[in-house]
Amino acid sequence: MHNRKIAHFQGQIETALKKFREELDLRMEDLFAKLRIKSHLTAAGIRKCEGYSPLHLLFVLTNVVFLHIATVHDLLTRPLRSFCQAHKDTFYRFKKAEWSWGAFYRRFMQFLGRRSGWFQSAQDNCLILDTTILPKRGRNLENLTWVYDHCRGKSVIGYELLTLAILTPGNLLPLDFGFHFSHHAPAGARQTQPVRPRGYLARHLKAAAQLTKIELALKMLAQLVAQGLPALYLLVDAWFTSPKFCKAVKELGLHVIGRLKADGTLYTHEGQAYNLRQLYRACRHLLTPAPELGLALARVPVVCGNGLAGAIILARGYQEPDLDTKPGGKITPPSPWTGFFTTDLGLTAPAVVHKYLGRWSIEVFFKEAKQRLGLGQEQGHSFAAQVFSVVQTFFRYSLLAYLLEQEDGRPTMGEMFRQLEEETGRLTFLDRLRHYLADLLRRIFDTLAAFYDPSARFRAYLDAITIAFNEFPILQGCET
């Protein structure tokens, strides 16, 4: 099976942002009201103390990505005062504040899940767990460590982000995340000193520094299961697929489907212990064609060393999808075979592989979230700003995914993104143009009035011109 591209997972954000070209500002404002964002902020303790409300600042920071604005400084150096009146320090304080963003995002996703009908599709939903690297250039950022980037094949300075997402029949949505710090920090690395020792940021830092990735993943899963998560399967890559981890996940009430590494882990089949390579040599005569997948598959029931019962699916002809194919680049030769593990003994071999293919949707999510939604691009020095940036990216993506689900034509996420960013830029430009021309016309009328006193009839004529100018639809910036 030559899976260089899986079309179903390509360009989700790119397609989604083509939609709503004519009513971007109204759509986003309507979404904030419909999804009760203000209520979720208030319930999480994110309230206005002075100045601008958190709802307004969150709305502005959510939408600036569609204007191709990466930083607060860039936002405030552009003529966008009609878009937001807040000053630089207001945004910086908001991003650095130790708000309970985890509580806000959990409440928001629970509400979104109820509206999207996740619980009706619980039998088909899958959780996906994976990590991504957020490289950083600045050395003054807090809590930087050396982390290994598998894409680059070397260690880089930055953050390792562990993400848990849900894959429904209609879409993929990020549910939770956690940072993981390595034990190797660059020289002179700064450490965060939380103002609230028991607050959300302090708990986040403690988990990142003290828990392993496995422990952090199990903690995130336990929290979601306790909230009544509507999913039956967890999809993971080879790094997580170990008997110890799979047994712990099954004890939480979830089945695991993951790819296996050809290492020395032993599996017992028919009373004899094999590692994965030995098992393939012993059972490859059982391989039968699966035409719908283009593979040859064999299902082998096994028992792990810790007593966990499962099944290994041996697959010949499988190749991992390539999300970063470059013209003229070197293509890794396909592996002749691979193995998958599942704790669900009722699944057939084709069903296991088919479900596992859904795991690649999170790889596409990471790639496009970094390119289009600002994941890992926060330049603030504080770790609190880094946490907010991740929540902001997940929040943007979830809003786009919800808009995508509401469309009858079912466009992809990338189309929606392009339309939103184009419409935001167009509306902002027309809004500035309208204000400029209105101010110019007003100054002309004031200058004329300074030279002579116009008659009442002439004043009525000027007022009619002003009213007609303000009501001209093209210059209003929206269809209303």
Number of C-alpha atoms within 10 A of each C-alpha: 16 15 16 14 14 16 9 10 21 19 18 27 27 19 20 28 28 21 26 22 20 18 18 22 19 13 15 19 11 12 15 14 12 9 17 14 20 19 17 20 23 14 14 18 14 22 15 12 8 7 8 15 14 19 18 13 16 17 15 16 20 18 18 20 20 21 16 17 16 17 16 19 13 11 21 16 10 9 12 14 13 10 13 15 10 15 14 13 10 13 19 14 11 19 22 17 16 21 21 17 21 19 16 21 21 17 18 20 19 16 15 17 16 11 12 16 12 22 17 11 14 16 13 16 24 27 27 27 23 21 20 20 20 18 19 18 10 13 16 15 19 20 22 27 23 19 22 18 17 10 9 8 8 10 13 19 21 26 23 24 20 20 20 22 22 24 23 22 11 15 18 24 26 22 23 22 23 21 22 24 24 17 10 11 16 14 9 9 13 17 14 14 13 16 11 11 10 10 13 17 24 18 13 18 21 13 19 21 14 14 15 14 20 14 13 19 21 16 15 19 21 16 12 16 15 9 11 10 19 22 22 16 27 27 26 21 19 14 13 20 20 16 22 15 15 24 19 14 20 16 10 14 13 21 22 26 28 26 23 22 19 13 9 11 15 18 27 17 15 10 9 10 17 18 15 21 15 15 21 23 10 11 13 17 9 13 17 14 14 14 10 9 17 14 21 21 26 25 23 18 18 25 20 19 14 10 13 16 18 23 26 27 25 27 27 22 17 22 18 16 15 15 15 12 12 9 6 6 8 8 10 9 7 13 11 10 17 20 24 22 27 27 25 18 14 11 13 15 21 21 11 21 25 13 17 24 15 20 26 21 20 24 17 18 22 17 16 21 19 15 13 19 27 21 20 22 17 19 16 19 16 20 23 24 21 22 23 21 22 23 21 20 20 23 20 18 26 20 18 24 22 20 21 25 18 10 11 7 8 13 20 25 27 22 20 24 28 22 23 29 24 21 25 23 16 15 22 19 15 16 19 19 15 19 15 12 14 15 12 12 16 13 12 12 14 11 11 11 12 10 8 8 10 13 9 9 9 11 14 12 11 16 13 11 13 14 10 11 16 15 12 11 12 13 19 18 22 16 10 8
